[in-house]
Structure formats: C-alpha cells, structure tokens
Amino acid sequence: MSAWVALLGAKGGPAIRPGSSMPTSSLARLGGRLALIDAGLGAAAGVTRQGVELTALDLIVVTHLHSDHVLELGPLIHTAWTAGLRRPLTVLGPPGLARAWEGFVASMAWDIDLRIADEGRPDLRDLVRIETLREDAAHEFGPLRLRAMRNDHPPVRDSFALRLEAEGLAVVFSGDTAPMDEMVPFAAGADLLVHEALLEEAVDALCARVGNGDERLRAHIMRSHTRAEDAARIAARAGVRALALNHLIPADDPAYDESHWRAAVAPHWSGPLHIARDGLRIDLGPQGAGGAAGLTTGETI
C-alpha cells in the first residue's frame, strides 16, 4: 500500500499574487488513511489535483487558526458534501475551531437547508465532528496514530506540531513555529520532517511588498518562524531520514529561488532535501523507515 505526503500549498502567509504559490495545506497517505493537514486557500483544488476525491478524506487536522491554515476549511468540507460526502468526517484542531466551523455553517445555512430539502442530501451539520487536539494522548484512526505537541508561534498560544505514524512510518509536520529544542525528540527518527522555513535576507522585501503593515509585521515574522538554517539543524539533530522545507517565507519573490534555500541548508544538512512547490508529492518508498533511499521526489500531479 503506497504511502506519501503531498505539499499542496507551499507558501507561508495568506496573501496570493499573480504567479505566487498557494497557502498552507498538505495531504498525507499513511496506513491507508488520508489526512489533510491544514486547509489554506486552494486546499480543495490541491487535493483533487493529487487524484484524490474530497469524499475520500478520512481526517482533517488544523494546526492553528491563522487564516493561511484554516480559510478554506468550511468551503472544502461543503464542497466535499456537494460532491457526495455521506460518512462522518473528523476534524481535529485547537480550541476555537468549533466556533469557526459553526460560523461558516451559519453563513451558509440558506444553501445547506435548501439542498437538504430540494436535493435530499444528508444534513452537513450531522456529518462533521470537531475535536480538540490533545497533547496528553494519541489520536487513533485505525492504523494511523497522531500525536500533537504545542509549538512556539507567538502570539498564538494554541499552535501545534504533528507526528503521524502508521505501519512503521513516521511523518512530522512542524506547523508554524520558531525554532525549538523540543522539536528534536518529537521528530526523532521520522522518515520525513516537513518543517516551515524562512530566508532572513528576504524578509524586508516581503514586508515592503505587503505594504499595509508596520514594523510589527517584520517582528512577528522573525519571532514566530524558523530560518532555513535552523530547520536543517533540527533535522540533523533529530536524525530524520529526509527534510522538506515548506510554508516558505517568501515563496513568491522572483529574486529567491530553490538555490537560495539549498545554500542555506547545505552547511547543516546533507540528507535528502525537498523544497516545497504546490503539488509536490514525496513518496515513502518500499524501504520506508529503513533508510533514506525509500524517499523519492514525485512529480506534481
């Protein structure tokens, strides 16, 4: 049974511009289960471009409530429903996620109620189960086991890293976070670490391009995110088998390309390295957790 991770949206932050990548979402297939990690703008299209039906999702996990991670949660689930969703769908996330979902449902009540009455669909509100991420226990979905760890993303308190395990494979998503020593044991031995990353030298140009923030925007970026160099150090210390840089800051500046990310990482990490682009699929090959040779970069589908 194939196992893989697809990075559906490569960029950090909610803004999109002509030619830019889409915000954060990833799709993981482990233990025969399909888990969507975050639901930034473009997530629904990203799933289907992987050849996956929205109705096939077994689990959605939201790492925190910043808009680039949750903006398309409601629309994606609603679209899955119009595409034929009829089984319960579990959505895990931080405190406050239930309120966000209820607000979306309230905003779409006219459409939902009409489709129930006019088209005979099941009530969408009865299909979605919102659960709060817990650090003190594993969440289990058949063979898929998920653990959460609170990360460091000020001023957000409820922000999490995730570890997914099934059938001898492990994938860790850092979520949005400043570098933290606790990530090392959390990611230890994983087949793939998907870690957010920024290029410090590009931050001033990014802030100028945004145009409607002040010095607080730069301060937030620098205190709440991880330089590519630090992500590489964490991967090396954790002994992971492959590293993927994701939630790239910036991902849409033509002055910076893949070579800049690789140059930042090279002094600290010599293993397999994947630089996110929308739709990049990373296959966990037949060797799986047995070695880095089991990880290969697939093509965008």
Disulfide bonds with the S-S distance in Angstrom:
none
